[in-house]
Each structure stands twice: as C-alpha cells, then as structure tokens.
Amino acid sequence: MPSYLQTEERAVNISSNTDKGFNVEMIELERSLSLTVWDVGGQEKMRTVWGCYCENTDGLVYVVDSTDKQRLEESQRQFEHILKNEHIKNVPVVLLANKQDMPGALTAEDITRMFKVKKLCSDRNWYVQPCCALTGDGLAQGFRKLTGFVKSHMKSRGDTLAFFKQN
C-alpha cells in the first residue's frame, strides 16, 4: 500500500523490496525522516508471523477494509491481539479505514467504535484515517499523522532521533 503515497499532493521517495509474502519499503515523508514500512499482509497464513515484526517498532499502521462487514469482527480481534504484544506497548497507532470510495463503506467514526479504539489505545496516540488505496486519497495524511506520533513518542521515551538516508 505505501507505494500509493506517490499519488498524493506531493510525491514521496519510496524504495521497495518484495520477498515472499511481504514488502519492505522506505518512505521519505520529510527530508529529515524516513520510515521503514513492513507490509506483511492480512492473510491468515501471514498473521502467525506478525509478532516477529513488533520488536523495535516505533509505530503501527493497521489497514481495515471498510466495506467487508463480514470480516470486520475477525479484523478487530486481530487488531486487539497485536496490541497486546509487549514489544509495541504504548506505540502509536494509525488505522487506515480503506475503500472509502466504495458504496456502503463504514466511516472512520464507525471503525473507531467497532474496533474499540478509544479503549484499546488509551495508553498511546492513535488516529483513524479514511483512505482509498486505489486512488491514494488519505494515505499521506495517515502516514504524516503517524510520523508526528512517532517523533513525540520517541521524545517522551528520551530516545535520540537519528535519521539515516539511503542513497
């Protein structure tokens, strides 16, 4: 999904590596900050390895299909499960409420309520961003929100922000 950020109002620099079931992408939203994004997918076979990606994670983006009402309950359970991982305690979260271009898509407010975000994320910064991966609408805003949260979270932990740019 991150490669669609190029369609937003300003192009962002992205480099991508694809390997068996997941993508790793470097996204530069600001000159001073690059994000390494592990897109591990939501298929059932991939969920078993989600926990492996939590160590050293500074922010979580969770994508929700806002039109698939039959799978929302399962998606909510998976969201709740991953938030219990000790490695991402207090880590900021952005939920992307995808497919907002489709008729009947649940709103960001609906997703917030159904996923119990206020309760589950009371110990961290969080945001629910409506988006459309097909057109790119809303994606850059969601990642910019996460970037701000991550900077704030790292400062509160007393971490030194070190930025490295790949050439």
C-alpha positions, 0 to 999 in steps of 0.5 A: 500500500505505501507505494500509493503515497506517490499519488498524493499532493506531493510525491514521496521517495519510496524504495521497495523490496518484495520477498515472499509474502511481504514488502519492505519499503522506505518512505521519505515523508520529510527530508529529515525522516524516513520510515521503514514500512513492513507490509506483511499482509492480512492473510491468515497464513501471514498473521502467525508471523506478525509478532516477529515484526513488533520488536523495535517498532516505533509505530503501527499502521493497521489497514481495515477494509471498510466495506467487508462487514463480514470480516470486520469482527475477525479484523478487530480481534486481530487488531486487539491481539497485536496490541497486546504484544509487549514489544509495541506497548504504548506505540502509536497507532494509525488505522487506515479505514480503506475503500472509502470510495466504495458504496456502503463503506463504514466511516472512520467514526464507525471503525473507531467504535467497532474496533474499540479504539478509544479503549484499546489505545488509551495508553498511546496516540492513535488516529483513524484515517479514511483512505482509498488505496486505489486512488491514494486519497488519505494515505499521506495524511495517515502516514504524516499523522503517524510520523508526528506520533512517532517523533513525540513518542520517541521524545517522551521515551528520551530516545535520540532521533537519528535519521539515516538516508539511503542513497 
